[in-house]
Amino acid sequence: MTTAESSKNELFDAIVAYNKDRVVAAVEKARNVLKPQEIIDALALGMNEVGVRFERGRLFLPHVMVAAEAMTAGVKLIEGDLPKGGGKEGTAVIVTGTVEGDVHDIGKSIVSTMLQCSGYKVFDLGRDVPIRNFIETVKAENGRMIGMSALMTTTMQAQRECIEMLVEEGLRNNVKVMVGGAPATQAWADKIGADGYGENASEAVSKANALLGVK
Ligand code: B12
């Protein structure tokens, strides 16, 4: 097995074992062999497995919480290593956040970081964000795009409501909307009239570039 593969396995196993020290050690080690994005992808795969085990009743909420903390710590370690876009995209503003009622923010934060590294000015509103806050921030900061994350089938409805509010406020033509989070799909994005959907953080960046006309 190559060192890269064994590094990825170590990252995955450490998250699934919900062991923060092991995650931190695995990330430090992996930095010599893997690209930052590969490290994030391996950790995210581990988080997905945690989700599967939680669903099957093999892990419980406290385990998921510790695994989530470990993932956040791991990503924080390598944030500075992510390639920078050089700011050639200028200062296009993107407002991001996890919708109201939803506290899942790991994926959203990765997306925000990657957008930032690609040269965008990102206003990350955090988690459990009321729709009104997205709208007010986009107005106040002259935002060109809203990127909403939702991890639950119940909360993803807020993505639709935000688009409806943009229409009501007469802002829809000036503001692109990108949606994401595990239950979101391209079909969902089409259904609610979003401009784009990204399955992961790299796709979020390429979709944002395409929608905002950035080469
Ligand atoms: C970690 C986790 C938690 C942590 C969250 C910690 C945190 N700070 O985020 C804690 C323990 C707090 C938690 C709580 C709960 N959780 Co939870 N959780 C998860 C878990 C296991 C992993 C999520 C995750 O972080 N994945 C890793 C990241 C990297 O992936 P990601 O979020 O999908 O993000 C990527 C893409 O989706 C995309 N992306 C994300 N956002 C965006 C945005 C844009 C604009 C774009 C373009 C792309 C994009 O890019 C990201 C990077 O690649 C999922 C299982 C799963 N498979 O998703 C369940 C899951 C989402 N949780 C679930 C549930 C039910 C809950 C609780 C209700 C449990 C409870 N009984 O209390 C609460 C909800 C509380 C609330 N009100 O929000 C369910 C939801 C089911 C449903 N009906 O939809 C899931 C699916 C688990 C399950 N299978 O049952 N949870």
py3Dmol code that shows the C-alpha trace and the ligand (Angstrom):
import py3Dmol

protein = """\
ATOM      1  CA  MET A   1       0.000   0.000   0.000  1.00  0.00           C
ATOM      2  CA  THR A   2       1.305   3.499  -0.849  1.00  0.00           C
ATOM      3  CA  THR A   3       2.029   5.979   1.910  1.00  0.00           C
ATOM      4  CA  ALA A   4      -0.725   8.218   0.542  1.00  0.00           C
ATOM      5  CA  GLU A   5      -3.265   5.431   0.837  1.00  0.00           C
ATOM      6  CA  SER A   6      -2.177   4.492   4.345  1.00  0.00           C
ATOM      7  CA  SER A   7      -2.336   8.160   5.377  1.00  0.00           C
ATOM      8  CA  LYS A   8      -5.890   8.408   4.070  1.00  0.00           C
ATOM      9  CA  ASN A   9      -6.801   5.237   5.954  1.00  0.00           C
ATOM     10  CA  GLU A  10      -5.276   6.595   9.156  1.00  0.00           C
ATOM     11  CA  LEU A  11      -7.301   9.805   8.855  1.00  0.00           C
ATOM     12  CA  PHE A  12     -10.487   7.872   8.163  1.00  0.00           C
ATOM     13  CA  ASP A  13      -9.912   5.418  11.034  1.00  0.00           C
ATOM     14  CA  ALA A  14      -9.106   8.185  13.525  1.00  0.00           C
ATOM     15  CA  ILE A  15     -12.395   9.989  12.784  1.00  0.00           C
ATOM     16  CA  VAL A  16     -14.402   6.771  12.929  1.00  0.00           C
ATOM     17  CA  ALA A  17     -12.733   6.039  16.295  1.00  0.00           C
ATOM     18  CA  TYR A  18     -13.904   9.574  17.373  1.00  0.00           C
ATOM     19  CA  ASN A  19     -10.448  10.164  18.806  1.00  0.00           C
ATOM     20  CA  LYS A  20      -9.324  13.791  18.571  1.00  0.00           C
ATOM     21  CA  ASP A  21      -5.688  13.155  19.522  1.00  0.00           C
ATOM     22  CA  ARG A  22      -5.442  10.459  16.868  1.00  0.00           C
ATOM     23  CA  VAL A  23      -7.016  12.765  14.293  1.00  0.00           C
ATOM     24  CA  VAL A  24      -4.592  15.584  15.084  1.00  0.00           C
ATOM     25  CA  ALA A  25      -1.611  13.206  14.930  1.00  0.00           C
ATOM     26  CA  ALA A  26      -2.843  11.669  11.662  1.00  0.00           C
ATOM     27  CA  VAL A  27      -3.307  15.112  10.098  1.00  0.00           C
ATOM     28  CA  GLU A  28       0.178  16.240  11.145  1.00  0.00           C
ATOM     29  CA  LYS A  29       1.628  13.085   9.600  1.00  0.00           C
ATOM     30  CA  ALA A  30      -0.492  13.309   6.459  1.00  0.00           C
ATOM     31  CA  ARG A  31       0.673  16.857   5.727  1.00  0.00           C
ATOM     32  CA  ASN A  32       3.935  15.439   4.372  1.00  0.00           C
ATOM     33  CA  VAL A  33       2.246  13.099   1.912  1.00  0.00           C
ATOM     34  CA  LEU A  34      -1.179  14.453   1.013  1.00  0.00           C
ATOM     35  CA  LYS A  35      -2.547  17.702  -0.380  1.00  0.00           C
ATOM     36  CA  PRO A  36      -4.723  19.671   2.070  1.00  0.00           C
ATOM     37  CA  GLN A  37      -7.835  18.915   0.011  1.00  0.00           C
ATOM     38  CA  GLU A  38      -7.038  15.185   0.098  1.00  0.00           C
ATOM     39  CA  ILE A  39      -6.762  15.369   3.880  1.00  0.00           C
ATOM     40  CA  ILE A  40     -10.156  17.093   4.135  1.00  0.00           C
ATOM     41  CA  ASP A  41     -11.716  14.527   1.786  1.00  0.00           C
ATOM     42  CA  ALA A  42     -10.376  11.611   3.855  1.00  0.00           C
ATOM     43  CA  LEU A  43     -11.682  13.167   7.082  1.00  0.00           C
ATOM     44  CA  ALA A  44     -15.060  13.848   5.441  1.00  0.00           C
ATOM     45  CA  LEU A  45     -15.287  10.209   4.337  1.00  0.00           C
ATOM     46  CA  GLY A  46     -14.718   9.242   7.960  1.00  0.00           C
ATOM     47  CA  MET A  47     -17.505  11.621   9.065  1.00  0.00           C
ATOM     48  CA  ASN A  48     -19.857  10.010   6.561  1.00  0.00           C
ATOM     49  CA  GLU A  49     -19.048   6.617   8.057  1.00  0.00           C
ATOM     50  CA  VAL A  50     -19.750   8.053  11.521  1.00  0.00           C
ATOM     51  CA  GLY A  51     -23.154   9.132  10.157  1.00  0.00           C
ATOM     52  CA  VAL A  52     -23.846   5.637   8.834  1.00  0.00           C
ATOM     53  CA  ARG A  53     -22.904   4.048  12.181  1.00  0.00           C
ATOM     54  CA  PHE A  54     -25.067   6.590  14.024  1.00  0.00           C
ATOM     55  CA  GLU A  55     -28.007   5.759  11.773  1.00  0.00           C
ATOM     56  CA  ARG A  56     -27.515   2.033  12.433  1.00  0.00           C
ATOM     57  CA  GLY A  57     -27.368   2.587  16.187  1.00  0.00           C
ATOM     58  CA  ARG A  58     -23.720   1.538  16.416  1.00  0.00           C
ATOM     59  CA  LEU A  59     -22.643   5.020  17.545  1.00  0.00           C
ATOM     60  CA  PHE A  60     -24.545   7.504  19.674  1.00  0.00           C
ATOM     61  CA  LEU A  61     -24.840  11.270  19.648  1.00  0.00           C
ATOM     62  CA  PRO A  62     -21.948  11.948  22.066  1.00  0.00           C
ATOM     63  CA  HIS A  63     -19.670   9.918  19.767  1.00  0.00           C
ATOM     64  CA  VAL A  64     -20.832  11.938  16.763  1.00  0.00           C
ATOM     65  CA  MET A  65     -20.173  15.156  18.687  1.00  0.00           C
ATOM     66  CA  VAL A  66     -16.636  14.141  19.571  1.00  0.00           C
ATOM     67  CA  ALA A  67     -15.974  12.988  16.000  1.00  0.00           C
ATOM     68  CA  ALA A  68     -17.275  16.368  14.751  1.00  0.00           C
ATOM     69  CA  GLU A  69     -14.979  18.234  17.158  1.00  0.00           C
ATOM     70  CA  ALA A  70     -12.058  16.107  16.015  1.00  0.00           C
ATOM     71  CA  MET A  71     -12.845  16.822  12.354  1.00  0.00           C
ATOM     72  CA  THR A  72     -13.026  20.572  13.048  1.00  0.00           C
ATOM     73  CA  ALA A  73      -9.673  20.460  14.864  1.00  0.00           C
ATOM     74  CA  GLY A  74      -8.107  18.512  11.992  1.00  0.00           C
ATOM     75  CA  VAL A  75      -9.355  20.938   9.344  1.00  0.00           C
ATOM     76  CA  LYS A  76      -8.204  23.953  11.416  1.00  0.00           C
ATOM     77  CA  LEU A  77      -4.666  22.566  11.433  1.00  0.00           C
ATOM     78  CA  ILE A  78      -4.350  22.664   7.666  1.00  0.00           C
ATOM     79  CA  GLU A  79      -6.415  25.730   6.795  1.00  0.00           C
ATOM     80  CA  GLY A  80      -3.224  27.713   6.259  1.00  0.00           C
ATOM     81  CA  ASP A  81      -1.917  25.074   3.831  1.00  0.00           C
ATOM     82  CA  LEU A  82      -4.799  25.421   1.372  1.00  0.00           C
ATOM     83  CA  PRO A  83      -3.713  26.924  -1.957  1.00  0.00           C
ATOM     84  CA  LYS A  84      -4.591  30.600  -2.305  1.00  0.00           C
ATOM     85  CA  GLY A  85      -6.310  31.969  -5.415  1.00  0.00           C
ATOM     86  CA  GLY A  86      -4.173  35.104  -5.388  1.00  0.00           C
ATOM     87  CA  GLY A  87      -7.207  37.379  -5.108  1.00  0.00           C
ATOM     88  CA  LYS A  88      -7.547  37.657  -8.890  1.00  0.00           C
ATOM     89  CA  GLU A  89     -11.303  37.296  -8.489  1.00  0.00           C
ATOM     90  CA  GLY A  90     -11.261  40.636  -6.736  1.00  0.00           C
ATOM     91  CA  THR A  91     -13.579  41.163  -3.876  1.00  0.00           C
ATOM     92  CA  ALA A  92     -16.770  39.445  -4.996  1.00  0.00           C
ATOM     93  CA  VAL A  93     -18.735  38.902  -1.820  1.00  0.00           C
ATOM     94  CA  ILE A  94     -20.338  35.570  -0.989  1.00  0.00           C
ATOM     95  CA  VAL A  95     -22.559  35.181   2.071  1.00  0.00           C
ATOM     96  CA  THR A  96     -22.566  31.693   3.527  1.00  0.00           C
ATOM     97  CA  GLY A  97     -24.246  29.970   6.439  1.00  0.00           C
ATOM     98  CA  THR A  98     -26.154  26.958   7.678  1.00  0.00           C
ATOM     99  CA  VAL A  99     -29.892  27.597   7.628  1.00  0.00           C
ATOM    100  CA  GLU A 100     -32.131  28.181  10.624  1.00  0.00           C
ATOM    101  CA  GLY A 101     -32.850  25.172  12.830  1.00  0.00           C
ATOM    102  CA  ASP A 102     -29.700  23.398  11.701  1.00  0.00           C
ATOM    103  CA  VAL A 103     -26.438  23.318  13.674  1.00  0.00           C
ATOM    104  CA  HIS A 104     -24.395  21.202  11.255  1.00  0.00           C
ATOM    105  CA  ASP A 105     -21.575  23.514  10.230  1.00  0.00           C
ATOM    106  CA  ILE A 106     -18.509  21.410   9.468  1.00  0.00           C
ATOM    107  CA  GLY A 107     -19.117  21.126   5.715  1.00  0.00           C
ATOM    108  CA  LYS A 108     -20.292  24.726   5.458  1.00  0.00           C
ATOM    109  CA  SER A 109     -17.112  25.952   7.161  1.00  0.00           C
ATOM    110  CA  ILE A 110     -14.957  23.937   4.759  1.00  0.00           C
ATOM    111  CA  VAL A 111     -16.849  25.471   1.835  1.00  0.00           C
ATOM    112  CA  SER A 112     -16.368  28.984   3.270  1.00  0.00           C
ATOM    113  CA  THR A 113     -12.645  28.393   3.759  1.00  0.00           C
ATOM    114  CA  MET A 114     -12.182  27.076   0.224  1.00  0.00           C
ATOM    115  CA  LEU A 115     -14.100  30.027  -1.257  1.00  0.00           C
ATOM    116  CA  GLN A 116     -11.958  32.390   0.783  1.00  0.00           C
ATOM    117  CA  CYS A 117      -8.786  30.676  -0.389  1.00  0.00           C
ATOM    118  CA  SER A 118     -10.026  31.120  -3.956  1.00  0.00           C
ATOM    119  CA  GLY A 119     -10.092  34.884  -3.523  1.00  0.00           C
ATOM    120  CA  TYR A 120     -13.684  35.594  -2.536  1.00  0.00           C
ATOM    121  CA  LYS A 121     -14.635  37.828   0.349  1.00  0.00           C
ATOM    122  CA  VAL A 122     -16.767  35.501   2.442  1.00  0.00           C
ATOM    123  CA  PHE A 123     -19.218  36.510   5.135  1.00  0.00           C
ATOM    124  CA  ASP A 124     -19.808  33.276   7.009  1.00  0.00           C
ATOM    125  CA  LEU A 125     -22.841  33.817   9.223  1.00  0.00           C
ATOM    126  CA  GLY A 126     -22.315  30.567  11.098  1.00  0.00           C
ATOM    127  CA  ARG A 127     -25.056  28.083  11.832  1.00  0.00           C
ATOM    128  CA  ASP A 128     -28.767  28.249  12.668  1.00  0.00           C
ATOM    129  CA  VAL A 129     -28.985  31.399  10.539  1.00  0.00           C
ATOM    130  CA  PRO A 130     -32.424  32.985  10.034  1.00  0.00           C
ATOM    131  CA  ILE A 131     -33.220  33.583   6.352  1.00  0.00           C
ATOM    132  CA  ARG A 132     -33.602  37.298   7.027  1.00  0.00           C
ATOM    133  CA  ASN A 133     -29.921  37.477   8.074  1.00  0.00           C
ATOM    134  CA  PHE A 134     -28.753  36.118   4.719  1.00  0.00           C
ATOM    135  CA  ILE A 135     -30.842  38.761   2.947  1.00  0.00           C
ATOM    136  CA  GLU A 136     -29.757  41.631   5.193  1.00  0.00           C
ATOM    137  CA  THR A 137     -26.072  40.719   4.882  1.00  0.00           C
ATOM    138  CA  VAL A 138     -26.212  40.350   1.120  1.00  0.00           C
ATOM    139  CA  LYS A 139     -27.817  43.811   0.930  1.00  0.00           C
ATOM    140  CA  ALA A 140     -25.432  45.460   3.389  1.00  0.00           C
ATOM    141  CA  GLU A 141     -22.283  43.953   1.876  1.00  0.00           C
ATOM    142  CA  ASN A 142     -23.363  44.124  -1.761  1.00  0.00           C
ATOM    143  CA  GLY A 143     -23.103  40.341  -1.964  1.00  0.00           C
ATOM    144  CA  ARG A 144     -23.150  38.609  -5.343  1.00  0.00           C
ATOM    145  CA  MET A 145     -24.007  35.178  -4.014  1.00  0.00           C
ATOM    146  CA  ILE A 146     -25.622  33.347  -1.098  1.00  0.00           C
ATOM    147  CA  GLY A 147     -24.344  29.848  -0.285  1.00  0.00           C
ATOM    148  CA  MET A 148     -26.674  27.952   2.019  1.00  0.00           C
ATOM    149  CA  SER A 149     -25.954  24.696   3.753  1.00  0.00           C
ATOM    150  CA  ALA A 150     -28.621  22.368   5.186  1.00  0.00           C
ATOM    151  CA  LEU A 151     -27.929  18.894   6.543  1.00  0.00           C
ATOM    152  CA  MET A 152     -31.449  17.828   7.387  1.00  0.00           C
ATOM    153  CA  THR A 153     -34.453  17.109   5.209  1.00  0.00           C
ATOM    154  CA  THR A 154     -36.507  19.281   7.570  1.00  0.00           C
ATOM    155  CA  THR A 155     -34.249  22.337   7.385  1.00  0.00           C
ATOM    156  CA  MET A 156     -33.506  22.264   3.657  1.00  0.00           C
ATOM    157  CA  GLN A 157     -36.899  23.922   3.090  1.00  0.00           C
ATOM    158  CA  ALA A 158     -35.290  27.136   4.333  1.00  0.00           C
ATOM    159  CA  GLN A 159     -33.156  27.179   1.175  1.00  0.00           C
ATOM    160  CA  ARG A 160     -36.342  27.478  -0.865  1.00  0.00           C
ATOM    161  CA  GLU A 161     -37.753  30.134   1.479  1.00  0.00           C
ATOM    162  CA  CYS A 162     -34.622  32.240   1.154  1.00  0.00           C
ATOM    163  CA  ILE A 163     -34.920  32.217  -2.636  1.00  0.00           C
ATOM    164  CA  GLU A 164     -38.581  33.248  -2.310  1.00  0.00           C
ATOM    165  CA  MET A 165     -37.580  36.111  -0.024  1.00  0.00           C
ATOM    166  CA  LEU A 166     -34.921  37.274  -2.482  1.00  0.00           C
ATOM    167  CA  VAL A 167     -37.646  37.421  -5.156  1.00  0.00           C
ATOM    168  CA  GLU A 168     -39.999  39.342  -2.837  1.00  0.00           C
ATOM    169  CA  GLU A 169     -37.249  41.836  -2.055  1.00  0.00           C
ATOM    170  CA  GLY A 170     -36.514  42.354  -5.763  1.00  0.00           C
ATOM    171  CA  LEU A 171     -32.948  41.062  -5.314  1.00  0.00           C
ATOM    172  CA  ARG A 172     -33.127  37.765  -7.165  1.00  0.00           C
ATOM    173  CA  ASN A 173     -31.668  39.088 -10.439  1.00  0.00           C
ATOM    174  CA  ASN A 174     -28.567  40.429  -8.690  1.00  0.00           C
ATOM    175  CA  VAL A 175     -27.816  37.604  -6.282  1.00  0.00           C
ATOM    176  CA  LYS A 176     -26.881  34.056  -7.269  1.00  0.00           C
ATOM    177  CA  VAL A 177     -27.852  31.231  -4.958  1.00  0.00           C
ATOM    178  CA  MET A 178     -25.865  28.062  -4.384  1.00  0.00           C
ATOM    179  CA  VAL A 179     -27.121  25.255  -2.155  1.00  0.00           C
ATOM    180  CA  GLY A 180     -25.416  22.292  -0.557  1.00  0.00           C
ATOM    181  CA  GLY A 181     -25.362  19.845   2.325  1.00  0.00           C
ATOM    182  CA  ALA A 182     -25.855  16.094   2.378  1.00  0.00           C
ATOM    183  CA  PRO A 183     -29.583  15.967   1.460  1.00  0.00           C
ATOM    184  CA  ALA A 184     -29.269  18.545  -1.338  1.00  0.00           C
ATOM    185  CA  THR A 185     -28.952  17.425  -4.963  1.00  0.00           C
ATOM    186  CA  GLN A 186     -28.912  19.081  -8.369  1.00  0.00           C
ATOM    187  CA  ALA A 187     -32.573  18.051  -8.734  1.00  0.00           C
ATOM    188  CA  TRP A 188     -33.388  19.846  -5.456  1.00  0.00           C
ATOM    189  CA  ALA A 189     -31.500  22.947  -6.617  1.00  0.00           C
ATOM    190  CA  ASP A 190     -33.461  22.923  -9.892  1.00  0.00           C
ATOM    191  CA  LYS A 191     -36.751  22.393  -8.081  1.00  0.00           C
ATOM    192  CA  ILE A 192     -36.339  25.405  -5.798  1.00  0.00           C
ATOM    193  CA  GLY A 193     -34.831  27.627  -8.497  1.00  0.00           C
ATOM    194  CA  ALA A 194     -31.293  27.832  -7.103  1.00  0.00           C
ATOM    195  CA  ASP A 195     -28.532  28.719  -9.557  1.00  0.00           C
ATOM    196  CA  GLY A 196     -26.168  25.998  -8.459  1.00  0.00           C
ATOM    197  CA  TYR A 197     -25.498  22.973  -6.292  1.00  0.00           C
ATOM    198  CA  GLY A 198     -22.153  21.711  -5.081  1.00  0.00           C
ATOM    199  CA  GLU A 199     -21.585  18.194  -3.835  1.00  0.00           C
ATOM    200  CA  ASN A 200     -18.383  19.163  -2.030  1.00  0.00           C
ATOM    201  CA  ALA A 201     -16.180  22.168  -1.338  1.00  0.00           C
ATOM    202  CA  SER A 202     -14.153  21.904  -4.570  1.00  0.00           C
ATOM    203  CA  GLU A 203     -17.355  21.804  -6.568  1.00  0.00           C
ATOM    204  CA  ALA A 204     -18.672  24.771  -4.579  1.00  0.00           C
ATOM    205  CA  VAL A 205     -15.654  26.780  -5.757  1.00  0.00           C
ATOM    206  CA  SER A 206     -15.935  25.746  -9.402  1.00  0.00           C
ATOM    207  CA  LYS A 207     -19.693  26.436  -9.412  1.00  0.00           C
ATOM    208  CA  ALA A 208     -19.166  29.842  -7.794  1.00  0.00           C
ATOM    209  CA  ASN A 209     -16.513  30.694 -10.399  1.00  0.00           C
ATOM    210  CA  ALA A 210     -18.828  29.641 -13.226  1.00  0.00           C
ATOM    211  CA  LEU A 211     -21.861  31.482 -11.844  1.00  0.00           C
ATOM    212  CA  LEU A 212     -19.931  34.664 -11.126  1.00  0.00           C
ATOM    213  CA  GLY A 213     -18.060  34.539 -14.419  1.00  0.00           C
ATOM    214  CA  VAL A 214     -14.633  34.093 -12.812  1.00  0.00           C
ATOM    215  CA  LYS A 215     -11.987  32.278 -14.889  1.00  0.00           C
TER     216      LYS A 215
END
"""
ligand_1 = """\
91
B12
C -21.550 15.581 12.621
C -23.026 15.427 12.705
C -23.688 16.059 13.760
C -22.984 16.984 14.755
C -22.801 18.360 14.073
C -21.574 19.111 14.585
C -21.251 20.302 13.730
N -20.656 21.278 14.360
O -21.509 20.365 12.518
C -24.013 17.007 15.936
C -23.641 15.911 16.887
C -24.132 18.319 16.705
C -25.294 16.618 15.205
C -26.541 16.878 15.722
C -27.726 16.423 15.119
N -27.844 15.615 14.063
Co -26.373 15.230 12.913
N -25.037 14.490 11.756
C -23.735 14.636 11.721
C -23.157 13.746 10.597
C -22.699 12.448 11.229
C -22.009 14.295 9.779
C -22.204 15.659 9.131
C -20.857 16.179 8.662
O -20.253 16.999 9.330
N -20.330 15.615 7.554
C -18.983 15.933 7.055
C -19.018 17.191 6.177
C -17.619 17.500 5.633
O -19.868 16.917 5.073
P -21.133 17.814 4.694
O -21.658 18.526 5.869
O -22.069 17.009 3.881
O -20.502 18.978 3.758
C -19.960 18.746 2.471
C -21.009 18.807 1.329
O -22.316 18.490 1.733
C -20.856 20.176 0.764
N -21.589 21.284 1.377
C -21.988 21.481 2.656
N -22.576 22.675 2.790
C -22.547 23.274 1.602
C -23.028 24.515 1.193
C -22.900 24.886 -0.143
C -23.408 26.218 -0.576
C -22.308 23.991 -1.073
C -22.235 24.369 -2.484
C -21.828 22.750 -0.657
C -21.946 22.411 0.667
O -19.472 20.441 0.923
C -19.040 19.938 2.190
C -17.573 19.640 2.151
O -17.264 18.647 1.209
C -24.422 13.565 9.685
C -24.426 12.328 8.795
C -24.178 12.648 7.331
N -23.937 11.618 6.589
O -24.227 13.768 6.885
C -25.539 13.571 10.743
C -26.959 13.966 10.334
C -26.948 15.140 9.352
N -27.571 14.409 11.662
C -28.772 14.029 11.765
C -29.567 14.304 12.913
C -30.947 13.675 12.932
C -29.101 15.124 13.954
C -29.876 15.546 15.205
C -31.363 15.901 15.001
C -29.695 14.417 16.233
C -30.477 14.535 17.501
N -31.277 13.526 17.722
O -30.367 15.494 18.226
C -29.067 16.775 15.664
C -29.555 18.039 14.938
C -29.454 19.273 15.697
C -29.861 20.465 14.818
N -30.897 21.152 15.178
O -29.212 20.755 13.832
C -29.281 13.269 10.552
C -30.238 14.099 9.676
C -31.367 13.242 9.138
C -32.346 13.999 8.316
N -33.571 13.762 8.535
O -32.070 14.771 7.477
C -27.941 12.811 9.890
C -28.032 12.626 8.359
C -27.528 11.473 10.578
C -28.461 10.344 10.298
N -28.166 9.561 9.313
O -29.442 10.186 10.963
N -25.051 15.988 14.085
"""
view = py3Dmol.view(width=600, height=400)
view.addModel(protein, "pdb")
view.setStyle({"model": 0}, {"cartoon": {"style": "trace"}})
view.addModel(ligand_1, "xyz")
view.setStyle({"model": 1}, {"stick": {}})
view.zoomTo()
view.show()
